[in-house]
Amino acid sequence: MRIRLTRQRALVIAVSISTFIALSISASSASSTPPPMCSAENLSLGIGQRVSPMTQEHGNIYTLTNRGKSACFLFGYPGVSFYDKSGHVMLFKYTRSNSIYMGHMSPKTVVLLSGSRAFFLVAGSVCDPGTPIEAHTIRVYPPNTRKQLIGRATASPGVGSIYYCIGAPTNREQVLDISPITKDIRHIYP
C-alpha cells in the first residue's frame, strides 16, 4: 500500500510540474506575440503642429491616436487626399519623403499603446505666383486598410494651410510630400 501512495504522489507531482511548465510556456509565448496592425476603426485623426512657412513650405503634422483597448502597430506611409470646401478632390501629385524640407527616412514599425499617438507630415511649396485654393478636408487611409479617417485639413484657416496652386509657373506648387508614420515627431525634419 505504501508503494502505491508513493507512485500516486510521484504521478501527481509529475503532472503538476508538467502543467506548470506548459502554462509558463503558453504565457511567455503569448506575451511575445506582436500586436496586430492598427485598424481604422481604432484610430482617430488629429492635427499636431503646423509647419513654419519660413522655408516657403506650408503643411501640417497630423496625428493618428490609438483609441482601441490594446496595443497595435502601423508601418509605412498613409494614403492621403485633400478636398476643397465644395467637397471636390484636389488633384495634387503625392511624393514620399522626397521634399528638401523633410527628413529622408525609411518607414519603421510604430507600436501604439492604447491612447498613444503616431505622426506624419504633409507639406508642399507655397503658391507664389498663382491662384491658391485652400484645402478644407483631409482623408487619410492608414497603411493596410481601406477605411478612411476624415478630418479638417488645417487647425485654422491660413495657418499651415495646404494650397493647390492654379497657374503656377512650375508643377512643384501642385506636389505634396508625405512622410512615413513615425512615433517621434523630431525625426520628421532633417
C-alpha positions as CSV (number, residue, x, y, z in Angstrom):
1,M,0.0,0.0,0.0
2,R,2.8,2.4,0.8
3,I,4.3,1.9,-2.6
4,R,1.0,2.9,-4.3
5,L,0.9,6.1,-2.3
6,T,4.4,6.9,-3.4
7,R,3.6,6.2,-7.0
8,Q,0.5,8.3,-6.8
9,R,2.4,11.1,-5.2
10,A,5.1,10.9,-7.9
11,L,2.4,10.9,-10.6
12,V,0.7,14.0,-9.0
13,I,4.0,15.8,-8.7
14,A,4.9,14.9,-12.3
15,V,1.5,16.1,-13.6
16,S,1.8,19.3,-11.6
17,I,5.3,20.1,-12.9
18,S,4.3,19.4,-16.5
19,T,1.2,21.6,-16.1
20,F,3.2,24.4,-14.6
21,I,5.8,24.2,-17.5
22,A,3.0,24.1,-20.1
23,L,1.3,27.1,-18.6
24,S,4.6,29.0,-18.3
25,I,5.5,28.3,-22.0
26,S,2.0,29.4,-23.1
27,A,2.2,32.6,-21.1
28,S,5.6,33.5,-22.3
29,S,4.7,32.9,-26.0
30,A,1.5,34.9,-25.6
31,S,3.5,37.9,-24.2
32,S,6.0,37.8,-27.1
33,T,3.3,37.8,-29.8
34,P,3.4,41.1,-31.6
35,P,0.4,43.3,-31.5
36,P,-2.0,43.3,-34.5
37,M,-1.9,46.0,-37.2
38,C,-4.0,49.1,-36.2
39,S,-7.4,49.2,-37.8
40,A,-9.0,52.4,-38.9
41,E,-11.9,51.8,-36.5
42,N,-9.5,52.1,-33.6
43,L,-7.7,55.2,-34.8
44,S,-8.6,58.9,-34.7
45,L,-7.1,61.6,-36.9
46,G,-6.0,64.9,-35.5
47,I,-3.8,67.8,-36.3
48,G,-0.5,68.3,-34.5
49,Q,1.7,71.3,-35.1
50,R,1.8,73.3,-38.3
51,V,4.9,73.6,-40.4
52,S,6.5,77.0,-40.3
53,P,6.3,78.7,-43.8
54,M,9.8,80.3,-43.4
55,T,11.2,77.8,-45.9
56,Q,8.5,78.6,-48.4
57,E,6.7,75.5,-47.4
58,H,3.3,75.0,-45.9
59,G,2.0,71.9,-44.2
60,N,0.9,70.2,-41.1
61,I,1.9,67.4,-38.9
62,Y,-1.1,65.0,-38.4
63,T,-1.6,62.6,-35.6
64,L,-3.1,59.1,-35.5
65,T,-4.2,58.1,-32.0
66,N,-4.9,54.5,-30.9
67,R,-8.4,54.6,-29.3
68,G,-8.5,50.8,-29.1
69,K,-8.3,48.9,-25.8
70,S,-5.0,47.2,-26.7
71,A,-1.7,47.9,-28.5
72,C,-1.5,47.8,-32.3
73,F,1.1,48.8,-34.9
74,L,1.5,50.9,-38.0
75,F,4.1,50.6,-40.7
76,G,4.6,52.7,-43.9
77,Y,3.0,55.7,-45.5
78,P,-0.6,56.8,-45.1
79,G,-2.7,57.3,-48.2
80,V,-3.8,61.0,-48.3
81,S,-6.2,63.1,-50.3
82,F,-7.4,66.6,-49.9
83,Y,-10.7,68.3,-50.7
84,D,-11.8,71.9,-51.2
85,K,-14.7,73.5,-49.3
86,S,-17.1,72.3,-52.0
87,G,-16.1,68.7,-51.5
88,H,-14.1,68.4,-54.7
89,V,-10.9,66.3,-54.7
90,M,-7.8,68.4,-55.2
91,L,-5.5,66.9,-57.8
92,F,-2.2,67.0,-56.0
93,K,0.7,64.8,-57.0
94,Y,2.0,63.0,-53.9
95,T,5.6,62.0,-53.2
96,R,7.1,60.1,-50.3
97,S,9.9,61.7,-48.3
98,N,11.1,63.5,-51.3
99,S,10.9,67.1,-50.1
100,I,14.1,69.0,-49.4
101,Y,12.4,70.2,-46.2
102,M,11.7,66.7,-44.9
103,G,14.0,64.1,-43.3
104,H,14.5,61.3,-45.8
105,M,13.6,58.4,-43.6
106,S,12.5,54.9,-44.2
107,P,9.3,53.6,-42.7
108,K,9.7,51.9,-39.3
109,T,7.3,49.8,-37.3
110,V,5.5,52.1,-34.8
111,V,3.8,50.3,-31.9
112,L,0.9,52.3,-30.4
113,L,-0.2,51.5,-26.9
114,S,-3.8,52.4,-26.1
115,G,-4.1,56.2,-26.1
116,S,-0.7,56.9,-27.7
117,R,-0.1,58.8,-30.9
118,A,1.9,58.5,-34.1
119,F,2.7,61.3,-36.5
120,F,3.1,62.1,-40.2
121,L,3.9,65.2,-42.2
122,V,2.2,66.5,-45.3
123,A,3.9,69.6,-46.8
124,G,4.3,71.4,-50.1
125,S,5.5,74.7,-51.6
126,V,3.6,77.9,-51.2
127,C,1.6,79.2,-54.1
128,D,3.5,82.2,-55.4
129,P,2.7,83.3,-58.0
130,G,-0.6,81.6,-58.9
131,T,-4.1,81.3,-57.6
132,P,-4.3,79.3,-54.3
133,I,-7.2,77.1,-53.5
134,E,-7.2,76.1,-49.8
135,A,-7.7,72.5,-48.7
136,H,-10.7,72.2,-46.4
137,T,-10.8,68.4,-45.6
138,I,-8.2,65.6,-45.4
139,R,-8.9,61.9,-45.9
140,V,-6.3,59.5,-44.5
141,Y,-6.1,55.8,-45.2
142,P,-3.8,54.3,-42.6
143,P,-1.4,51.7,-44.1
144,N,-3.0,48.3,-45.0
145,T,-6.6,49.4,-44.5
146,R,-9.3,50.5,-46.9
147,K,-11.2,52.5,-44.4
148,Q,-10.6,56.2,-44.2
149,L,-10.4,58.8,-41.5
150,I,-11.8,62.2,-42.3
151,G,-10.7,65.5,-40.6
152,R,-10.0,69.1,-41.1
153,A,-7.1,69.9,-43.4
154,T,-5.7,72.6,-41.0
155,A,-6.1,73.7,-37.4
156,S,-7.3,77.1,-38.5
157,P,-7.7,78.8,-41.9
158,G,-4.5,80.4,-43.3
159,V,-2.3,78.8,-40.6
160,G,-0.3,75.9,-42.0
161,S,-2.8,75.7,-44.9
162,I,-2.4,73.3,-47.8
163,Y,-3.0,75.1,-51.1
164,Y,-3.5,73.8,-54.6
165,C,-1.9,76.3,-56.9
166,I,-3.6,77.1,-60.2
167,G,-1.5,78.9,-62.9
168,A,1.8,78.4,-61.1
169,P,4.9,78.6,-63.3
170,T,6.1,75.1,-62.2
171,N,4.4,71.9,-61.1
172,R,6.1,71.8,-57.8
173,E,3.3,74.0,-56.3
174,Q,0.9,71.1,-57.0
175,V,3.0,68.5,-55.3
176,L,2.6,67.4,-51.7
177,D,5.2,65.3,-49.9
178,I,4.2,62.8,-47.2
179,S,6.5,61.4,-44.5
180,P,6.2,57.8,-43.2
181,I,4.3,57.3,-40.0
182,T,6.7,57.9,-37.0
183,K,6.5,57.6,-33.3
184,D,8.8,60.6,-32.7
185,I,7.9,63.9,-34.2
186,R,11.6,65.0,-34.1
187,H,12.6,62.6,-36.8
188,I,10.3,64.2,-39.4
189,Y,12.7,67.2,-40.1
190,P,16.4,66.7,-41.1
